[in-house]
Amino acid sequence: MEVTGFFTAIIIGLIIGALGRLVLPGKQSISIWLTLLVGVVAALLGTFLAAILGVDDTRGVDWIELALQIGLAALGVSLIAGARARR
């Protein structure tokens, strides 16, 4: 991965992580760095899942891929916030 790809992944991960947090109701008590990590992982997994489903390269905006990424980010944030709340 090139340096520009790394920075792009961080920016996209931050956006996906933030959108995942916005989808969830209530306040999540996780740090911005953990949100970033969840967002990067969700973006990568969402892209991989979209490729498996064959919807990763469509004309225009890849709305299905974006929805998968946000859904995975929301799932990740909720799992981590729930695990941290039990401590």
Backbone torsions as a table, in degrees:
resi	resn	phi	psi	omega
1	MET	NA	132.4	178.9
2	GLU	-78.9	168.4	-178.8
3	VAL	-62.4	-41.3	179.6
4	THR	-66.3	-35.2	177.0
5	GLY	-66.3	-36.3	178.0
6	PHE	-64.9	-46.6	178.9
7	PHE	-66.8	-36.8	176.7
8	THR	-63.8	-42.0	178.5
9	ALA	-62.6	-38.2	178.4
10	ILE	-66.2	-44.7	-179.1
11	ILE	-65.5	-46.4	178.5
12	ILE	-63.8	-40.7	178.5
13	GLY	-62.4	-39.2	178.1
14	LEU	-65.3	-42.4	179.3
15	ILE	-66.4	-46.7	-180.0
16	ILE	-63.8	-42.1	177.7
17	GLY	-62.4	-43.0	178.3
18	ALA	-65.0	-41.0	177.0
19	LEU	-65.5	-36.7	175.7
20	GLY	-63.1	-38.0	176.7
21	ARG	-69.7	-35.7	179.6
22	LEU	-67.0	-30.5	-179.4
23	VAL	-68.5	-31.8	-177.3
24	LEU	-80.3	138.8	176.1
25	PRO	-77.6	153.1	176.8
26	GLY	82.6	-173.5	-177.8
27	LYS	-100.7	133.4	175.8
28	GLN	-104.9	130.1	-176.0
29	SER	-98.7	61.5	173.9
30	ILE	-123.4	154.4	-175.5
31	SER	-75.0	166.4	178.2
32	ILE	-66.5	-33.3	179.4
33	TRP	-67.9	-38.0	177.1
34	LEU	-69.9	-36.4	174.7
35	THR	-62.7	-41.3	177.1
36	LEU	-61.9	-45.9	179.9
37	LEU	-62.7	-44.9	177.6
38	VAL	-61.9	-41.0	179.7
39	GLY	-64.4	-41.3	179.0
40	VAL	-65.8	-45.3	179.2
41	VAL	-63.7	-43.0	179.4
42	ALA	-65.0	-37.8	178.1
43	ALA	-64.7	-42.7	179.1
44	LEU	-67.6	-45.7	179.2
45	LEU	-65.6	-39.0	178.2
46	GLY	-64.0	-39.8	176.6
47	THR	-65.8	-42.0	178.4
48	PHE	-63.9	-44.3	179.0
49	LEU	-65.2	-39.3	177.4
50	ALA	-64.4	-36.5	177.5
51	ALA	-66.2	-39.5	177.9
52	ILE	-64.2	-40.4	-180.0
53	LEU	-77.9	-12.9	179.1
54	GLY	81.9	21.9	-179.5
55	VAL	-116.5	21.3	-176.7
56	ASP	-82.7	-19.3	-178.0
57	ASP	-132.8	88.0	179.1
58	THR	-114.8	167.9	177.2
59	ARG	-72.8	134.0	179.4
60	GLY	83.4	-148.0	-178.7
61	VAL	-79.1	136.1	178.7
62	ASP	-84.5	79.3	-174.6
63	TRP	-65.5	-37.5	-179.3
64	ILE	-66.5	-42.9	177.8
65	GLU	-63.0	-42.3	178.6
66	LEU	-63.4	-42.1	178.3
67	ALA	-64.0	-39.7	176.4
68	LEU	-62.3	-43.6	-179.5
69	GLN	-63.7	-45.1	-179.8
70	ILE	-66.7	-40.9	177.7
71	GLY	-62.0	-42.8	177.4
72	LEU	-66.2	-37.4	177.2
73	ALA	-65.3	-42.1	178.2
74	ALA	-63.4	-40.8	177.3
75	LEU	-63.2	-45.4	179.1
76	GLY	-63.0	-44.3	179.3
77	VAL	-63.7	-42.9	-178.9
78	SER	-66.4	-38.8	177.9
79	LEU	-65.5	-43.8	-178.8
80	ILE	-70.6	-41.5	178.7
81	ALA	-64.0	-38.9	177.4
82	GLY	-66.5	-39.2	179.0
83	ALA	-68.5	-37.2	180.0
84	ARG	-74.0	-28.4	-179.9
85	ALA	-71.8	-26.1	-179.5
86	ARG	-74.6	-17.6	-178.6
87	ARG	-69.4	NA	NA
